[in-house]
Amino acid sequence: METVELGCEIRQTRPKGLVNRIRREGKIPAVIYGNNSATTAVAVGAAELNARVSGGSRQRILRLKSASSELNDKHVILKEVQKTPVAGKILHADFYEVDLHKPLRLAVPLRFVGRAAGIADGGILSPLEREVQVECLPLEIPEAIDVDVTPLKIHDVLHIASLTFAGNVRPIFDTDFPVVTVLPPTVAEAPVAAAAPVEGAVAEGAAAAAPAAGEKAGDKAAEAAPAKETGGKKG
């Protein structure tokens, strides 16, 4: 695991508006906790933090550089960030202090590599998990766990116990849960098109219905017509 430096300084938490001033100065308010230490409020450079974490692993070990002996040379990992909803700018960061000689547990992303054999038959690769909990020393934290999906055919499932973990990295799980599968192809059934009517032809049922309709019309006409009076000559 690569270790990079990050400058930081202890910050005041009062008054409340001080946080906004820190941001206007191009810094990000943050806290450091863990390793049996008290929570410490700090400020780090916004550009520097973005450069350290963008495009790379959030599990990267950061070595703090500070004028404060309390912070200098401490090792931390980025635990959580709060960002603006639209621009995605970091508003606040949580750092977790680690002891390089003690193992820790954390989530590491899964990286699916290769082309599944079932894709050639129309199958669809379907990841079921995106990360896995592991335990290892801080300097052995992998950026990702590679999952080779090449041998998977349609309906095949790869479970967590089948994955390969390098070095002393150990997966943490209670059940052998599935992480990826290949689904069968899905074909949507096209609706059956109605046959176009032939010119001059009568639709099925129309011929039979026509006489009955005519008879009913005749009956109604007969009922509506006035009856003619008939009678003999009067003597």
C-alpha positions as CSV (number, residue, x, y, z in Angstrom):
1,M,0.0,0.0,0.0
2,E,1.3,3.4,-1.0
3,T,1.8,6.0,1.7
4,V,1.5,9.7,0.8
5,E,1.9,12.8,2.9
6,L,-0.9,15.2,3.8
7,G,-0.4,18.6,5.5
8,C,-2.7,19.5,8.3
9,E,-3.1,21.8,11.3
10,I,-5.1,21.9,14.5
11,R,-8.2,24.1,14.2
12,Q,-10.5,25.9,16.6
13,T,-14.1,24.7,16.7
14,R,-15.5,28.0,18.1
15,P,-17.1,30.3,17.0
16,K,-19.4,28.3,14.7
17,G,-18.8,30.6,11.7
18,L,-15.1,29.8,11.8
19,V,-15.8,26.7,9.7
20,N,-16.9,28.8,6.8
21,R,-13.8,31.0,7.0
22,I,-11.7,27.9,6.9
23,R,-13.4,26.9,3.7
24,R,-13.0,30.3,2.2
25,E,-9.2,30.0,2.8
26,G,-9.2,26.9,0.6
27,K,-9.1,24.4,3.5
28,I,-11.4,21.6,4.6
29,P,-12.4,21.1,8.2
30,A,-11.8,17.6,9.4
31,V,-11.5,15.4,12.5
32,I,-9.1,12.6,13.4
33,Y,-10.1,9.8,15.7
34,G,-9.3,6.1,16.5
35,N,-6.3,4.2,17.9
36,N,-7.5,5.0,21.4
37,S,-6.8,8.7,20.9
38,A,-9.2,11.6,21.6
39,T,-10.9,13.2,18.6
40,T,-8.9,16.1,17.2
41,A,-10.3,18.9,15.0
42,V,-8.0,19.7,12.1
43,A,-7.9,21.6,8.8
44,V,-6.3,20.2,5.6
45,G,-5.7,21.9,2.2
46,A,-8.6,21.3,-0.1
47,A,-6.5,21.0,-3.3
48,E,-4.0,18.7,-1.5
49,L,-6.7,16.4,-0.1
50,N,-8.4,16.2,-3.5
51,A,-5.1,15.3,-5.2
52,R,-4.5,12.6,-2.6
53,V,-7.8,10.8,-2.9
54,S,-9.1,11.6,-6.4
55,G,-8.7,8.7,-8.8
56,G,-7.1,6.5,-6.2
57,S,-8.0,4.3,-3.3
58,R,-9.7,5.9,-0.3
59,Q,-7.9,3.2,1.8
60,R,-4.5,4.8,1.0
61,I,-2.4,5.5,4.0
62,L,-1.8,9.2,4.7
63,R,1.1,10.3,6.8
64,L,0.3,13.6,8.4
65,K,2.8,16.5,8.2
66,S,2.2,19.2,10.7
67,A,3.9,21.8,12.9
68,S,2.1,20.2,15.8
69,S,4.1,17.4,17.4
70,E,0.7,15.9,18.4
71,L,-0.2,15.3,14.7
72,N,3.1,15.1,12.9
73,D,3.9,11.6,11.4
74,K,0.6,10.1,12.4
75,H,-0.8,7.7,9.9
76,V,-4.5,7.9,9.0
77,I,-6.9,6.6,6.4
78,L,-9.8,8.6,4.9
79,K,-12.9,7.2,6.7
80,E,-15.7,9.4,5.4
81,V,-16.3,12.6,3.4
82,Q,-19.2,14.9,3.1
83,K,-19.7,16.5,-0.3
84,T,-21.9,19.2,-1.9
85,P,-24.8,17.4,-3.8
86,V,-24.2,19.1,-7.2
87,A,-20.5,20.1,-7.5
88,G,-19.2,17.3,-5.4
89,K,-16.8,19.5,-3.4
90,I,-15.6,18.1,-0.1
91,L,-17.1,19.9,2.8
92,H,-15.8,17.8,5.7
93,A,-13.6,14.8,6.2
94,D,-13.2,12.1,8.8
95,F,-9.8,10.5,9.2
96,Y,-9.2,7.3,11.2
97,E,-5.8,7.0,12.9
98,V,-4.1,3.6,12.4
99,D,-1.2,1.8,14.0
100,L,1.0,0.3,11.3
101,H,1.7,-2.7,13.5
102,K,-1.9,-3.6,14.2
103,P,-4.4,-5.2,11.8
104,L,-7.6,-3.4,11.1
105,R,-10.9,-4.3,9.3
106,L,-12.3,-2.2,6.5
107,A,-14.2,-2.5,3.2
108,V,-12.2,-3.0,0.0
109,P,-13.8,-2.7,-3.5
110,L,-14.1,-5.6,-5.8
111,R,-12.7,-5.3,-9.3
112,F,-14.2,-7.6,-11.9
113,V,-11.6,-8.6,-14.6
114,G,-11.8,-10.7,-17.7
115,R,-14.7,-11.6,-20.0
116,A,-17.1,-14.2,-18.7
117,A,-17.6,-17.3,-21.0
118,G,-21.3,-17.0,-20.7
119,I,-21.3,-13.6,-22.4
120,A,-20.6,-15.3,-25.7
121,D,-23.9,-17.1,-25.4
122,G,-25.8,-13.9,-24.7
123,G,-25.5,-14.0,-20.9
124,I,-25.2,-10.9,-18.8
125,L,-22.6,-10.4,-16.1
126,S,-24.3,-9.4,-12.9
127,P,-22.2,-8.3,-9.9
128,L,-24.0,-9.0,-6.6
129,E,-21.5,-7.3,-4.3
130,R,-19.2,-4.3,-4.9
131,E,-16.9,-4.5,-1.9
132,V,-15.8,-7.0,0.7
133,Q,-14.7,-6.7,4.4
134,V,-11.1,-7.7,5.0
135,E,-8.6,-7.7,7.8
136,C,-5.0,-6.9,7.3
137,L,-2.1,-4.6,8.4
138,P,-2.5,-1.0,7.2
139,L,0.4,-1.1,4.8
140,E,-1.0,-4.3,3.2
141,I,-4.4,-2.8,2.4
142,P,-5.1,-3.6,-1.3
143,E,-6.6,-0.9,-3.5
144,A,-9.1,-3.6,-4.8
145,I,-9.7,-7.3,-4.9
146,D,-9.5,-8.7,-8.4
147,V,-12.2,-11.1,-9.3
148,D,-11.5,-13.2,-12.5
149,V,-14.9,-13.8,-14.1
150,T,-13.5,-15.5,-17.3
151,P,-14.6,-19.1,-16.5
152,L,-18.2,-18.2,-15.6
153,K,-20.9,-19.6,-17.8
154,I,-24.6,-18.8,-17.8
155,H,-26.1,-19.5,-14.3
156,D,-22.6,-19.9,-12.8
157,V,-22.1,-18.1,-9.4
158,L,-18.8,-17.1,-7.8
159,H,-18.8,-17.0,-4.0
160,I,-16.6,-15.1,-1.6
161,A,-14.7,-18.2,-0.5
162,S,-13.5,-18.8,-4.1
163,L,-11.7,-15.4,-4.3
164,T,-8.0,-15.1,-4.0
165,F,-6.6,-12.7,-1.4
166,A,-2.9,-11.7,-1.6
167,G,-0.5,-11.8,1.3
168,N,-2.0,-11.7,4.7
169,V,-5.3,-10.1,3.6
170,R,-8.1,-12.1,5.1
171,P,-11.8,-11.8,4.1
172,I,-14.3,-11.4,6.9
173,F,-17.7,-13.2,6.4
174,D,-20.1,-15.4,8.3
175,T,-21.7,-17.1,5.2
176,D,-20.2,-17.9,1.8
177,F,-22.2,-15.3,0.0
178,P,-22.2,-14.9,-3.8
179,V,-20.4,-11.9,-5.3
180,V,-21.1,-12.3,-9.1
181,T,-23.1,-14.4,-11.5
182,V,-24.0,-14.6,-15.2
183,L,-27.7,-14.2,-15.9
184,P,-29.3,-15.9,-19.0
185,P,-30.3,-13.6,-21.9
186,T,-33.6,-11.9,-21.7
187,V,-35.7,-11.8,-24.8
188,A,-38.8,-9.6,-24.8
189,E,-41.7,-11.3,-26.6
190,A,-43.0,-9.1,-29.5
191,P,-46.7,-8.5,-29.5
192,V,-48.6,-10.5,-32.2
193,A,-49.7,-8.2,-34.9
194,A,-53.3,-8.3,-36.1
195,A,-53.8,-9.6,-39.7
196,A,-54.6,-6.8,-42.1
197,P,-58.1,-7.0,-43.5
198,V,-58.5,-8.1,-47.1
199,E,-60.3,-5.7,-49.4
200,G,-63.9,-6.7,-49.9
201,A,-63.8,-9.3,-47.1
202,V,-66.1,-9.3,-44.2
203,A,-64.6,-9.5,-40.8
204,E,-65.2,-12.8,-39.0
205,G,-68.5,-12.7,-37.1
206,A,-69.8,-9.7,-39.1
207,A,-71.6,-11.9,-41.7
208,A,-73.4,-13.9,-39.1
209,A,-74.2,-10.8,-37.1
210,A,-75.6,-8.9,-40.2
211,P,-78.7,-11.0,-40.8
212,A,-79.5,-11.0,-37.1
213,A,-79.1,-7.2,-37.0
214,G,-81.3,-6.9,-40.1
215,E,-84.0,-9.1,-38.6
216,K,-84.0,-7.1,-35.4
217,A,-84.2,-3.9,-37.4
218,G,-87.2,-5.3,-39.4
219,D,-88.9,-6.4,-36.3
220,K,-88.5,-2.9,-34.8
221,A,-89.8,-1.3,-38.1
222,A,-92.9,-3.6,-38.1
223,E,-93.6,-2.7,-34.5
224,A,-93.3,1.0,-35.2
225,A,-95.6,0.9,-38.4
226,P,-99.3,1.7,-37.6
227,A,-101.7,-1.2,-38.1
228,K,-104.2,-0.9,-41.1
229,E,-107.9,-1.1,-40.1
230,T,-109.8,-3.9,-41.9
231,G,-113.5,-4.4,-41.9
232,G,-116.4,-5.4,-44.1
233,K,-119.0,-3.1,-45.7
234,K,-121.8,-2.0,-43.5
235,G,-125.1,-3.3,-44.7
